[in-house]
């Protein structure tokens, strides 16, 4: 199966079944990745953006959202770090994760919506928010720069505020 590092034999052994059983249920890499990703997301759902949509003030909406998002990144760090590594080598994984990427695009739009800036400034605000919500940004700020989640949130809110005002 394509780019998977884990073998079907290892999956079968871990599940206590024969390899043929695994292939019967998951005939190809896409089917296996969809099942695994679907199960993982059902056990670890991303934050609900509707909570943030109720907050009108742009900075407060962003602050509350980033607190939730960074908590999500922290709880899912191991899996997300693996996905970041695997995505460039696994086109099927990118396809399977398309709904997850669409979710983050919707989050970016929701968080950018209340900022009262005109074009072309809005595209800069959206880019700054996209950067702020990204897992690698959280990972850099917390793991490489040594910030705690709250200070990472405050830094990203300040960044977006500066972009919006420039």
C-alpha positions as CSV (number, residue, x, y, z in Angstrom):
1,X,0.0,0.0,0.0
2,X,1.7,3.1,-1.3
3,X,3.4,5.4,1.1
4,X,2.4,3.9,4.4
5,X,5.3,3.2,6.7
6,X,3.1,0.8,8.8
7,X,2.7,-2.5,7.0
8,X,-0.5,-4.5,6.5
9,X,1.2,-7.3,8.3
10,X,1.7,-5.1,11.4
11,X,-1.9,-3.9,11.3
12,X,-3.1,-7.4,11.1
13,X,-0.9,-8.5,13.9
14,X,-2.0,-5.6,16.1
15,X,-5.7,-6.4,15.3
16,X,-5.2,-10.1,15.9
17,X,-6.4,-11.0,12.4
18,X,-4.9,-12.4,9.2
19,X,-3.6,-10.0,6.5
20,X,-6.4,-11.2,4.1
21,X,-8.9,-9.9,6.6
22,X,-7.3,-6.4,6.6
23,X,-7.4,-6.4,2.8
24,X,-11.0,-7.5,2.7
25,X,-12.0,-4.5,4.8
26,X,-9.5,-2.1,3.4
27,X,-8.7,-3.0,-0.3
28,X,-6.4,-0.1,-0.9
29,X,-4.5,2.7,0.8
30,X,-7.4,5.2,0.5
31,X,-9.9,3.0,2.2
32,X,-7.4,2.3,5.1
33,X,-6.5,6.0,5.5
34,X,-10.2,7.0,5.4
35,X,-11.1,4.6,8.1
36,X,-8.1,5.6,10.3
37,X,-8.6,9.3,9.8
38,X,-12.4,9.1,10.3
39,X,-11.9,7.1,13.5
40,X,-9.2,9.5,14.8
41,X,-11.3,12.6,14.0
42,X,-14.4,11.1,15.7
43,X,-12.3,10.5,18.8
44,X,-10.6,13.9,18.6
45,X,-12.9,16.4,16.9
46,X,-11.6,19.9,16.1
47,X,-13.0,22.9,18.0
48,X,-16.5,24.0,17.2
49,X,-16.3,27.3,15.3
50,X,-19.9,28.2,16.0
51,X,-18.9,29.1,19.5
52,X,-16.6,31.8,18.1
53,X,-19.1,33.1,15.6
54,X,-21.2,34.4,18.5
55,X,-18.3,36.8,19.5
56,X,-18.6,40.1,17.5
57,X,-15.3,41.8,18.5
58,X,-12.6,40.6,16.1
59,X,-9.7,40.5,18.6
60,X,-11.8,38.7,21.3
61,X,-13.1,36.2,18.7
62,X,-9.6,35.5,17.5
63,X,-8.2,35.2,21.1
64,X,-10.9,32.8,22.2
65,X,-10.6,30.8,19.0
66,X,-6.8,30.6,19.3
67,X,-7.0,29.4,22.9
68,X,-9.3,26.5,21.7
69,X,-7.2,25.8,18.6
70,X,-3.9,25.8,20.5
71,X,-5.4,23.4,23.1
72,X,-6.5,21.2,20.2
73,X,-3.0,21.3,18.7
74,X,-1.4,20.4,22.0
75,X,-3.8,17.4,22.5
76,X,-3.2,16.2,19.0
77,X,0.5,17.1,18.6
78,X,1.8,13.7,18.0
79,X,-0.7,12.8,15.3
80,X,-0.5,16.2,13.6
81,X,3.3,16.2,13.6
82,X,3.2,12.8,11.8
83,X,0.7,14.1,9.3
84,X,2.8,17.1,8.5
85,X,5.7,14.8,7.8
86,X,3.7,12.3,5.7
87,X,1.6,14.8,3.6
88,X,4.3,15.7,1.1
89,X,5.0,12.0,0.3
90,X,1.5,10.7,0.4
91,X,-0.9,12.2,-2.1
92,X,-3.7,9.9,-1.0
93,X,-3.4,11.2,2.6
94,X,-3.7,14.8,1.2
95,X,-6.9,13.7,-0.6
96,X,-8.3,11.9,2.4
97,X,-7.6,15.0,4.6
98,X,-9.3,17.4,2.2
99,X,-12.3,17.9,4.5
100,X,-9.9,18.7,7.4
101,X,-8.2,21.3,5.3
102,X,-11.6,22.7,4.3
103,X,-12.4,23.0,8.0
104,X,-9.3,25.1,8.6
105,X,-10.1,27.3,5.6
106,X,-13.6,27.9,7.0
107,X,-12.1,28.7,10.4
108,X,-9.8,31.3,8.8
109,X,-12.7,32.9,7.0
110,X,-14.8,33.0,10.2
111,X,-12.0,34.6,12.2
112,X,-11.2,37.1,9.4
113,X,-14.9,38.2,8.9
114,X,-15.3,40.7,11.7
115,X,-12.1,42.6,10.9
116,X,-13.2,45.9,9.4
117,X,-10.5,46.4,6.8
118,X,-10.8,47.0,3.1
119,X,-9.1,45.3,0.1
120,X,-6.2,44.5,-0.2
121,X,-5.7,44.6,3.5
122,X,-8.2,41.9,4.1
123,X,-6.1,39.4,2.2
124,X,-3.2,40.2,4.6
125,X,-5.4,39.8,7.6
126,X,-6.6,36.4,6.2
127,X,-3.0,35.3,5.6
128,X,-2.0,36.4,9.1
129,X,-4.9,34.5,10.6
130,X,-4.2,31.4,8.5
131,X,-0.6,31.5,9.8
132,X,-1.8,32.0,13.4
133,X,-4.2,28.9,13.3
134,X,-1.7,26.6,11.6
135,X,-0.3,23.7,13.6
136,X,3.3,24.4,12.5
137,X,3.0,28.0,13.9
138,X,1.8,26.7,17.3
139,X,4.6,24.1,17.2
140,X,7.2,26.8,16.4
141,X,6.0,29.2,19.1
142,X,5.6,26.6,21.8
143,X,8.2,24.0,21.1
144,X,11.0,26.1,19.5
145,X,10.4,29.6,21.0
146,X,9.4,28.3,24.4
147,X,6.2,30.2,24.8
148,X,3.2,28.8,26.7
149,X,-0.1,28.6,24.8
150,X,-1.4,31.8,26.3
151,X,1.6,33.9,25.3
152,X,1.5,32.3,21.8
153,X,-2.1,33.3,21.5
154,X,-1.4,36.9,22.6
155,X,1.5,37.2,20.2
156,X,-0.6,36.0,17.3
157,X,-3.5,38.3,18.2
158,X,-1.0,41.2,18.3
159,X,0.4,40.2,14.9
160,X,-3.1,40.2,13.3
161,X,-4.0,43.5,15.0
162,X,-0.8,45.1,13.6
163,X,-1.5,43.7,10.1
164,X,-5.1,45.0,10.3
165,X,-3.9,48.5,11.3
166,X,-1.0,48.9,8.9
